[in-house]
Amino acid sequence: QSALTQPPSVSGSPGQSVTISCTGTSSDVGIYNRVSWYQQTPGTVPKLIIYEVSNRPSGVPDRFSGSKSGNTASLTISGLQAEDEADYYCTLYTSSSTLVFGGGTKLTVL
Amino acid sequence: QVQLQESGPGLVKPSETLSLTCTVSGASVSSGSYYWSWIRQPPGKGLEWIGYIYYTGSTNYNPSLKSRLTMSVDTSKNQFSLNLSSVTGADTAVYYCATMQCSSISCYLGRWGQGTLVTVSS
């Protein structure tokens, strides 16, 4: 199974932008646009916020954006709001047709 | 829209089999539109993908769980199920069922159930 590395925590003040990284390898993240991102606010069910690296499902604010550079995918949240405080997980759909989650990143809004 | 609801025992004894069912509404499990998936989350920890089943019965499991795992689909009841054998305390988690949808590029988890906590303890 591939491994995805996320920072355990990030923080930012309201109105600022924060970026959460998700690092894989040149054999997975680096080649394919198969990364998705999920938001899990405290006590709730995870919610898809980005798929195929940079696509937003309908209803997800455009403050959330995804990108990729080399072996690292990134989730950027601009205009940070208190309600964005949550755990964020990246996921890779692998060449073996399995899913792998990153370890998760806790976003604190200061 | 698709809704999913997990059901099953909240307490399982060590070495026994954990069995959960996910009831689907708003879509047919035999439609072929989704891969029916399971994910778990130990208390205070991150998400772990367990596996998925297609309506044809084709499965794909997390290699770390594969030897203990069986999934099935019941089209007559519009449900799919998970059996995890020889459980230990490490299997204590909130178990979620979810839809996995695929494009030509990738697959990702769309709709999630509310999750059910399963505790492994004697």
Interface residues (C-beta under 8 A of the other chain):
Chain A: Q1 Y32 N33 R34 V35 S36 Y38 Q40 V45 P46 K47 L48 Y51 E52 P57 D87 Y89 T91 Y93 S96 S97 T98 L99 V100 F101 G102 G103 G104
Chain B: S37 I39 G46 L47 E48 W49 N60 N62 P63 S64 Y96 M100 S103 I105 S106 C107 Y108 L109 G110 W112 G113 Q114 G115
